[in-house]
Amino acid sequence: YGNHDYHNDLCACGDSSHCAQVHKDGDDRDFFYMPAPSYFASHPDLNLEVVGLDTNKYQSPEGPTCCAFTRCRAECQHNLDRRGAEGMDLFWRRMEESPA
């Protein structure tokens, strides 16, 4: 997710099931594959792993400024804090476990 994507997306104010950009069907070529705000996808035939992380929590020293443009500033801040922590947990887990 880009920071500007949160402005009018229910994702800012709810759980990731409300995220407009989340699309779990990797076979549906009408949309790009992004099963969660942070995720990984292995491609062993290419010796490649794609890791996508929601790091909007870290967009500025003051925190995520994009929440100021939502209807739920405090909830957005909480969601981005949680998603940022989940993203960094995923990053470190993939660093340990990835065969790529």
N, C-alpha and C positions, 0 to 999 in steps of 0.2 A: 504494500500500500504506500502510495506517495502521500505526503502530508496534506496536500490539497484535496485528496480523495475523501478525506474524512469530513469535510465541511458539510455536505448534504447527504451523507450516507448514514443509514440507521446503525451501521457498524460502530460508529462513535459512541452511541448511546446504549448499545446492547451487546449481546454476546456475538461470537463470530458467525453464528447461523444467520444473522441479519446482514452480513456484509455483502454488498452488491457485487463485488469482484470475486468472491469466493465461488469457485466452480470445481466440483469434485470429479466430474466425468472427463477423464483424460482422453477418451475416444471421441468426444464431441468437439469437432474441429470448428464449430461456429463460435466458440469461446476459448480463451486461453485457459490452461490448466493451472489452478491455484486452489488446492483443497483446504487451505487455512491461511490466516495472515502470515504465519511462519510454518514452513514445511520443508521436506527434502524429497527428492525423487532420484532413485538410483537408475543408472543406465550402464549396467555391467559390460555390455557389448562394446561400449565406448570407453570403458574405464573412467567413467565420469559420474559425478554426483552433483545435482543441482540443489542448492540450499537457498531458500528464500526467507528472509527475516524481516519482521516488522520492527524497525528500529526508530519509529517516530518519537518514542520517548526521549531519544538522544538528539533531536533535531537542533536544539540550541542549549546553551548553558542554563537558561531559565526553564527548560523543559519544553514540552510540545506546545508550540504557539498555535497550532491548528485548532486546538480545543476552544479557543476564544471565538471561533466562527461557528460553533455548533449550538444547539439548543440545550445542551446538557454538559456544560463545562466541567463540573466536578466529576460526573460519571465518566466523561471522555478521558479526563486525566487519569482516573483510576484504571480504565480499560487499557490505555496506552502504557501505563506503568506495568500492568500485569502482562500485556503482550510483549513488551520490551524484555521483561525478565524471562518469559517463556522462549522468546527468540534467542536470547543469549544462552539459555540452558540448552536449547537445541544445537546451537553453534558448537558449544563445548562438547556435547555428546557426540556430534558427528565428527569432530576432530579426533575423538578417542576411538570411535567405532567404524568409521568409514574405511572401506578397503580401497577406495579410489585414490 
